[in-house]
């Protein structure tokens, strides 16, 4: 047997073994995807139905990440969380402009290097507060509905969208607020 023929047979055998292994791994992945653990519902993929997952996917932030951003513990009251939010949001906001006359070009150049605010960090802090508020709203049970309503009366339907609730927030004069990002952006 010649050396080139032996090398060719080794390459063909290696490719054949690699192809079989890839096919076996693919079929195992399909089986794993279709497998449902005991007690799982048939409504969708495993873990896709919980309200926490819906809130996380809607706001693109996990609850743990929100607590880390605002530097708060999970069991802290909303007043403390709001204080942390206010201080972090203000720290990353634009600094008030001080009317100073720059007498020398060097002073003007130094003043132009003062760091500006970070809209990105402000939006992350804003989303973190939104996420925590949405979680707290989801944990509290809705108030019991009145059974004295008649069938002909119209009922008011409230949306539980935490983003729209924050969008209607009243802003005080002189307060800096980061606008929410456009829909569909990450």
Buried (B, 14 or more C-beta within 10 A) or exposed (E): EEEEEEEEEEEEEEEEEEEEEEEEEEEEEEEEEEEEEEEEEEEEEEEEEEEBEEBBEBBEBBBEBBBEBBEBEEEBEEEEBBEBBEEBBBEBBEEEEEEEEEEEEEEEEEEEEEEEBBBEBBBBBBBBBBBBBBBEEBEEEEEEEEEEEEEEEEEEEEEEEBBEBBEEEEEEEEEEEBEBEEEEEE
